[in-house]
Amino acid sequence: MFRNRAIVGAVEFGSSGICVLLGESLPDGSLSVIGKGEAPATGIVKGEIDSLDTVFDHLGKALNDADIMSGGELNNCSILMVPISGCDIKSCPGKGAVTIDSPDGRVTEADRARAHNNARVCRLENGRVLLNSSESFFVIDDGLRRRDPIGQSADKLEAWVHIVHGIANRMENFRQILHNSGFEERIELVFSPMAAAEGVLVQEERENGVLLLDLGAGVTNYQLEFNRGVLASGQLQVGMMHVVNDLALGLELSQDQCLKMITDGSLSAAIRDKKEFMDIPATYGKVRRIPTASFETIIDLRLRELLEIIRSAIDPEVLGLVNSGVVLTGGGALFPITQKIARDVFHSTVRVGRPADAVGAVTDLADPRYSAVWGALKIADFYLRRDSGDNDGALQKFLNVGDSFRRMFQQVGDGLRDSFKI
C-alpha cells in the first residue's frame, strides 16, 4: 500500500555516541518520534569527526537501527538536521540598518527581513563560513531595544543579529559522511546549543533571560537568550571526559573505573549519602579505600574552572539579564554536583533541562543527553512544514520553536535558508 508520510530526521555526532532520530510530522501539528538508533562514538573527538572510516561504520548501525524501528521510513526522510560542535565555531554580533520607506512610515515584515539580512553581512577569515544567525533585538528612532518593531512608526530600523560561523571544510565532513552513507536529501547543520535550546527551553525562560549550559562528554556549549533573542553563545573543548581523566590521574585509577562510577550513579550516591570512603577494587582481589572527599575536590576544581571560564566569556551586562536562571542539559547535567557548582558560579537558580514534549513510539527521550538531537528534530519538522506551505493551522500549534525562527519563516518564505543558513 502506498504511504505518503512526512518524515524528518536528526543525527547527533556526540563525543559519547552517535544518535539518530526519525520523526513524522503529523497533520495536527504534532511531531511523533518513530525511530531511534545509537552507536559508539569511536572516531569522534570533541564533537568532530576524527576518522571518517571508523565513524562511517558506527553511523551505519545507528541509521539502520532507526530505520528498522520506524518501519523502513529512512528513505522517506526529506530533511536531516545535524547539531554540530567543534569546527572552531565562534559567534559575534552583527548590525544592519534600513530606511523605512512604506507610505505610512510603519515598520513592515519586509523591513525586518532586510535589516536582518544586512546584519548578516560580515567579513570572515578565509575558510570560514556563516553557520547560523538569529535575531537578538531591534532598535528604532528612539534608541530603545525592541523585540518586535512591526507596525511601529520609524524612519530607520536597526537589527542586531547573533552570527555563528565556523571552518567550512571541517563542517562539511558531517555532510560528507551522511552522503557517503546513502542519504541524498537535504542535510542542514545547526550549532548544537541552538538545537538544545529548542529541545528544552520554555518560552517564559527565553523571554525573561536564561543561560543554557550543555555539558557533553568532550564539549561544553552555552547559549544565552533574553526577550526571545540570542545574545551570546559559544563552546569549550572540555567536557565530562576531562573530569574522568582528572579523577584517573589524581587518584591513580583507570579511566574505565572512573567513568563507571560516574555513569552508574555510585559516585553521586556516595557524595549524597556523605560516605566517608569509597571501596575501589584493586589488583589481586584487594580493595582500595579512597576518601569520597578526594573525588569531590577533583570534580569541583575541574567543573568550577569550566563554568567560571564560561561566565568570564559573557559580557557582565548581558549575564545580568539572566532572570530565569541557568538550565543544565547534556550528560553532565545528570551529575548532581554539577548543579551545585553552577549555582555557586552563576549565583542563580539551576534546573536540569530534559526533552519534555517528545511523543511517539520512542518513549525514552526524557534524558538531558537527547536535548540537542531532539531539538534538531523539531527544527527539521518546522522546516518541512514551511516548505510544504503549512504556515497556518498546524504551524500555529508548533509553539515551542524559537520565536526568531517563526518570524523569519513568516516574513521571508523561501529566503529563510539564506537568513539562517541552517
C-alpha positions as CSV (number, residue, x, y, z in Angstrom):
1,M,0.0,0.0,0.0
2,F,1.4,3.4,-1.0
3,R,2.2,5.6,2.0
4,N,2.9,9.3,1.9
5,R,4.3,10.2,5.3
6,A,6.1,13.4,6.2
7,I,9.4,12.1,7.6
8,V,12.2,14.2,9.1
9,G,15.4,13.2,10.8
10,A,18.2,14.3,13.1
11,V,21.7,12.9,13.6
12,E,24.0,14.0,16.5
13,F,27.7,13.1,16.4
14,G,28.5,13.3,20.1
15,S,31.8,12.6,21.8
16,S,30.0,9.9,23.8
17,G,28.0,8.4,21.0
18,I,26.0,8.8,17.7
19,C,22.3,9.2,17.9
20,V,19.8,9.1,15.1
21,L,16.1,10.1,15.5
22,L,13.4,9.8,12.8
23,G,10.1,11.7,13.3
24,E,6.8,12.0,11.5
25,S,5.2,15.5,11.0
26,L,1.5,14.8,11.7
27,P,-1.4,16.8,10.2
28,D,-2.5,18.0,13.7
29,G,0.8,19.9,14.1
30,S,2.5,17.4,16.4
31,L,5.8,15.6,15.9
32,S,5.9,11.8,16.6
33,V,9.3,10.1,17.1
34,I,9.1,6.9,15.2
35,G,12.7,5.6,15.2
36,K,15.9,5.8,17.2
37,G,19.3,4.4,16.6
38,E,22.5,4.7,18.7
39,A,26.1,3.6,18.3
40,P,29.5,4.2,20.0
41,A,31.4,7.4,19.3
42,T,34.7,5.8,18.3
43,G,36.3,8.1,15.7
44,I,34.7,11.3,17.2
45,V,36.9,13.6,19.2
46,K,35.5,16.7,21.0
47,G,32.4,16.7,18.8
48,E,34.3,16.4,15.5
49,I,34.8,13.5,13.1
50,D,38.4,12.4,13.6
51,S,38.2,9.2,11.4
52,L,35.6,9.1,8.6
53,D,36.1,5.4,8.1
54,T,35.5,4.5,11.7
55,V,32.6,6.8,12.2
56,F,31.1,5.5,8.9
57,D,30.6,2.0,10.3
58,H,29.1,3.2,13.6
59,L,26.8,5.7,11.7
60,G,25.6,2.9,9.5
61,K,24.5,0.9,12.5
62,A,22.7,3.8,14.1
63,L,20.9,4.7,10.8
64,N,19.9,1.0,10.3
65,D,18.5,0.7,13.8
66,A,16.5,3.9,13.4
67,D,15.2,2.7,10.0
68,I,14.1,-0.7,11.4
69,M,12.3,0.8,14.4
70,S,10.5,3.3,12.1
71,G,9.3,0.5,9.7
72,G,11.7,1.4,6.9
73,E,11.0,5.1,6.7
74,L,14.6,6.3,6.5
75,N,14.4,6.5,2.7
76,N,11.3,8.8,3.0
77,C,13.2,11.3,5.2
78,S,13.3,14.6,3.3
79,I,15.3,16.8,5.8
80,L,18.1,15.7,8.0
81,M,19.2,18.2,10.7
82,V,22.6,17.8,12.3
83,P,23.6,19.6,15.5
84,I,27.3,20.2,15.5
85,S,30.1,21.4,17.8
86,G,33.9,21.8,17.3
87,C,34.9,23.1,13.9
88,D,36.3,26.2,15.6
89,I,32.8,27.6,15.8
90,K,32.6,31.1,17.1
91,S,30.0,33.8,17.4
92,C,29.8,37.6,17.0
93,P,27.2,40.3,16.9
94,G,26.0,41.8,13.6
95,K,24.3,45.1,13.0
96,G,22.2,46.1,9.9
97,A,20.0,49.1,9.3
98,V,17.4,50.0,6.7
99,T,15.4,53.1,6.0
100,I,11.6,52.8,6.4
101,D,10.0,53.7,3.1
102,S,6.4,52.5,3.5
103,P,3.7,55.1,2.7
104,D,2.5,55.2,6.3
105,G,6.1,55.2,7.8
106,R,5.5,52.0,9.7
107,V,7.9,49.1,10.0
108,T,6.8,46.0,8.0
109,E,7.9,42.4,7.9
110,A,9.8,43.1,4.7
111,D,11.8,45.9,6.6
112,R,12.6,43.4,9.3
113,A,13.8,40.8,6.9
114,R,16.0,43.4,5.0
115,A,17.5,44.6,8.3
116,H,18.3,41.0,9.4
117,N,19.9,40.2,6.1
118,N,22.0,43.4,6.2
119,A,23.2,42.5,9.7
120,R,24.4,39.1,8.5
121,V,26.9,40.7,6.1
122,C,30.2,40.4,7.8
123,R,33.8,39.7,6.9
124,L,35.0,36.3,7.8
125,E,38.5,34.9,7.6
126,N,39.3,32.7,4.6
127,G,37.9,29.2,5.0
128,R,35.2,30.3,7.4
129,V,31.5,30.4,6.6
130,L,28.4,31.5,8.3
131,L,26.6,28.6,10.0
132,N,23.5,30.2,11.7
133,S,22.2,33.6,12.5
134,S,19.3,34.6,14.8
135,E,17.7,37.8,16.0
136,S,19.0,39.5,19.1
137,F,16.9,42.7,19.2
138,F,15.8,45.7,17.1
139,V,16.3,49.5,17.6
140,I,14.2,52.2,16.0
141,D,14.5,56.0,16.2
142,D,14.1,56.4,19.9
143,G,17.1,54.2,20.6
144,L,15.2,51.7,22.8
145,R,15.6,48.0,22.2
146,R,12.5,46.2,20.9
147,R,11.7,42.5,20.4
148,D,9.0,43.2,17.8
149,P,9.1,46.5,15.9
150,I,6.4,45.6,13.4
151,G,3.8,48.3,12.9
152,Q,5.7,51.0,14.8
153,S,6.4,54.3,13.2
154,A,10.1,54.9,12.4
155,D,12.5,56.5,9.9
156,K,15.1,53.8,10.4
157,L,15.2,50.3,11.7
158,E,18.4,48.6,13.1
159,A,18.7,44.9,13.5
160,W,21.1,43.3,15.9
161,V,21.8,39.7,15.0
162,H,23.8,36.9,16.6
163,I,26.1,35.3,14.0
164,V,27.6,31.9,14.3
165,H,30.4,30.8,12.0
166,G,33.0,28.0,11.6
167,I,35.6,26.4,9.4
168,A,33.9,25.3,6.2
169,N,35.9,22.1,5.5
170,R,35.5,20.8,9.0
171,M,31.8,21.4,9.0
172,E,31.5,19.8,5.5
173,N,32.7,16.5,7.0
174,F,29.3,16.0,8.6
175,R,27.5,16.3,5.3
176,Q,30.1,14.2,3.5
177,I,29.7,11.2,5.8
178,L,25.9,11.3,5.6
179,H,26.1,11.5,1.8
180,N,28.6,8.5,1.8
181,S,26.0,6.6,4.0
182,G,23.5,7.0,1.2
183,F,21.4,10.0,2.3
184,E,20.8,12.1,-0.8
185,E,18.1,14.5,0.5
186,R,18.6,17.9,2.2
187,I,21.1,18.0,5.0
188,E,21.3,21.1,7.3
189,L,23.7,22.0,10.1
190,V,22.8,23.9,13.3
191,F,25.1,24.9,16.1
192,S,24.4,22.4,18.9
193,P,23.3,24.8,21.7
194,M,20.7,26.4,19.3
195,A,19.2,22.9,18.8
196,A,19.4,22.1,22.5
197,A,17.6,25.4,23.3
198,E,14.8,24.3,21.0
199,G,14.7,21.0,22.8
200,V,14.4,22.0,26.5
201,L,13.8,25.7,27.0
202,V,10.3,27.1,27.6
203,Q,9.0,30.4,26.2
204,E,8.9,32.1,29.7
205,E,12.6,31.4,30.2
206,R,13.5,32.7,26.8
207,E,11.6,35.9,27.4
208,N,12.9,36.6,30.9
209,G,16.5,35.6,30.3
210,V,18.1,32.2,30.5
211,L,21.6,30.7,30.2
212,L,21.7,27.2,28.7
213,L,24.7,25.0,29.5
214,D,25.0,21.8,27.5
215,L,27.7,19.6,29.2
216,G,28.7,16.8,26.9
217,A,31.4,14.2,27.1
218,G,34.0,16.2,25.1
219,V,32.5,19.7,24.6
220,T,30.5,22.1,26.7
221,N,28.2,24.5,24.7
222,Y,26.3,27.5,26.0
223,Q,23.7,29.9,24.8
224,L,22.2,33.0,26.5
225,E,18.7,34.3,25.5
226,F,16.8,37.3,26.6
227,N,13.5,38.7,25.3
228,R,13.5,35.7,22.9
229,G,16.7,36.8,21.3
230,V,20.1,35.2,21.3
231,L,22.7,37.5,22.9
232,A,25.6,35.1,23.4
233,S,26.8,31.6,22.6
234,G,30.0,29.6,22.4
235,Q,31.8,26.4,23.3
236,L,34.7,25.0,25.2
237,Q,36.5,21.9,24.2
238,V,36.2,20.5,27.7
239,G,33.6,18.1,28.9
240,M,32.8,15.3,31.4
241,M,35.5,13.0,30.0
242,H,38.0,15.6,31.2
243,V,36.6,15.1,34.7
244,V,37.0,11.3,34.2
245,N,40.6,11.9,33.2
246,D,41.3,14.1,36.1
247,L,40.0,11.5,38.5
248,A,42.0,8.8,36.9
249,L,45.3,10.8,37.1
250,G,44.7,12.3,40.5
251,L,43.6,9.0,42.2
252,E,45.7,6.6,40.1
253,L,42.6,4.7,38.8
254,S,41.7,3.6,35.3
255,Q,39.5,5.8,33.2
256,D,37.1,2.9,32.9
257,Q,36.7,2.7,36.6
258,C,36.1,6.4,36.9
259,L,33.7,6.5,34.1
260,K,31.7,3.6,35.5
261,M,31.4,5.3,38.9
262,I,30.0,8.4,37.3
263,T,27.6,6.7,34.8
264,D,26.2,4.1,37.2
265,G,25.5,6.7,39.9
266,S,27.6,5.1,42.6
267,L,29.8,8.2,43.0
268,S,26.8,10.5,43.1
269,A,25.2,8.2,45.7
270,A,28.4,8.2,47.9
271,I,28.5,12.0,47.8
272,R,24.8,12.3,48.5
273,D,24.9,9.9,51.4
274,K,28.1,11.5,52.8
275,K,30.0,8.2,52.8
276,E,33.5,8.8,54.2
277,F,35.2,6.3,51.8
278,M,34.6,4.5,48.5
279,D,35.9,1.0,48.2
280,I,37.6,0.5,44.8
281,P,38.6,-3.0,43.5
282,A,42.3,-3.3,43.0
283,T,44.7,-6.0,41.8
284,Y,44.8,-9.5,43.2
285,G,41.4,-9.1,44.9
286,K,42.5,-6.2,47.1
287,V,40.3,-3.2,47.7
288,R,41.5,0.4,47.9
289,R,39.7,2.8,50.3
290,I,39.7,6.3,48.8
291,P,38.1,9.2,50.7
292,T,35.0,10.4,49.0
293,A,36.2,14.0,49.6
294,S,39.1,13.3,47.2
295,F,36.6,12.7,44.4
296,E,34.6,15.7,45.3
297,T,37.7,18.0,45.4
298,I,38.9,16.9,41.9
299,I,35.5,17.2,40.4
300,D,34.8,20.6,41.9
301,L,38.1,22.0,40.7
302,R,37.5,20.9,37.1
303,L,33.8,21.8,36.8
304,R,34.2,25.1,38.7
305,E,37.0,26.1,36.4
306,L,35.0,25.2,33.3
307,L,31.9,27.2,34.4
308,E,34.0,30.2,35.5
309,I,35.6,30.4,32.0
310,I,32.1,30.5,30.5
311,R,31.0,33.1,33.0
312,S,34.0,35.3,32.1
313,A,33.4,34.9,28.4
314,I,29.9,36.5,28.6
315,D,29.6,40.3,28.9
316,P,28.6,41.0,32.6
317,E,25.8,43.3,31.4
318,V,24.4,40.5,29.3
319,L,24.8,38.0,32.0
320,G,22.8,40.3,34.3
321,L,19.8,39.7,32.1
322,V,19.5,36.0,33.2
323,N,16.4,36.4,35.3
324,S,15.1,32.8,34.8
325,G,18.3,31.2,35.9
326,V,20.5,28.5,34.4
327,V,19.4,25.4,32.6
328,L,21.8,22.5,32.6
329,T,21.5,19.8,30.0
330,G,23.6,17.1,28.3
331,G,25.1,14.1,30.1
332,G,26.9,16.3,32.6
333,A,23.6,17.6,34.0
334,L,22.8,14.1,35.4
335,F,25.7,14.5,37.9
336,P,24.1,16.3,40.9
337,I,27.3,18.1,42.0
338,T,27.3,19.9,38.6
339,Q,24.0,21.7,39.7
340,K,25.5,22.8,43.0
341,I,28.6,24.2,41.3
342,A,26.6,26.0,38.7
343,R,24.5,27.7,41.4
344,D,27.7,28.8,43.1
345,V,29.4,30.1,40.0
346,F,26.4,32.0,38.5
347,H,24.7,32.9,41.7
348,S,21.4,31.7,40.2
349,T,18.7,29.1,40.3
350,V,19.5,26.0,38.3
351,R,17.3,23.4,36.7
352,V,18.0,20.3,34.6
353,G,16.7,20.6,31.1
354,R,15.1,17.5,29.6
355,P,13.1,16.9,26.4
356,A,9.6,17.0,28.0
357,D,7.4,17.0,24.9
358,A,8.7,14.1,22.9
359,V,5.9,11.6,21.9
360,G,5.6,8.6,19.7
361,A,7.0,5.1,19.5
362,V,10.2,6.2,21.1
363,T,9.4,6.9,24.8
364,D,12.8,7.1,26.4
365,L,13.9,10.6,25.3
366,A,13.3,12.4,28.6
367,D,17.0,12.4,29.3
368,P,19.2,15.5,29.1
369,R,21.6,13.6,26.8
370,Y,19.0,13.8,24.0
371,S,18.3,17.6,24.2
372,A,20.3,18.6,21.1
373,V,19.2,15.8,18.8
374,W,15.5,16.2,19.9
375,G,15.7,20.0,19.3
376,A,17.3,19.4,15.9
377,L,14.4,17.1,15.0
378,K,11.9,19.8,16.0
379,I,13.7,22.3,13.8
380,A,13.6,19.8,10.9
381,D,9.9,19.4,11.4
382,F,9.4,23.1,11.3
383,Y,11.4,23.4,8.1
384,L,9.3,20.7,6.5
385,R,6.1,22.4,7.4
386,R,7.3,25.7,6.0
387,D,8.4,24.0,2.7
388,S,5.1,22.4,2.3
389,G,3.2,25.7,2.8
390,D,1.8,24.8,6.2
391,N,2.1,28.4,7.6
392,D,-1.2,28.3,9.5
393,G,-3.1,25.6,11.3
394,A,-0.5,23.1,12.3
395,L,2.2,25.7,12.4
396,Q,0.3,27.7,15.0
397,K,0.3,24.7,17.2
398,F,4.1,24.3,16.9
399,L,4.7,26.8,19.7
400,N,8.0,25.5,21.1
401,V,10.1,26.5,18.1
402,G,12.1,29.7,18.9
403,D,10.3,33.0,18.1
404,S,13.1,34.2,15.8
405,F,12.6,31.0,13.7
406,R,8.9,31.6,13.5
407,R,9.2,35.2,12.4
408,M,11.7,34.5,9.7
409,F,9.6,31.7,8.3
410,Q,6.7,34.1,8.0
411,Q,8.5,37.1,6.7
412,V,10.9,35.8,4.0
413,G,9.4,32.5,2.9
414,D,12.0,30.7,0.7
415,G,14.6,33.2,1.7
416,L,14.8,31.7,5.2
417,R,17.5,29.3,4.4
418,D,19.8,32.2,3.5
419,S,18.7,34.1,6.6
420,F,19.6,31.3,9.0
421,K,22.0,29.2,7.0
422,I,20.6,26.1,8.6
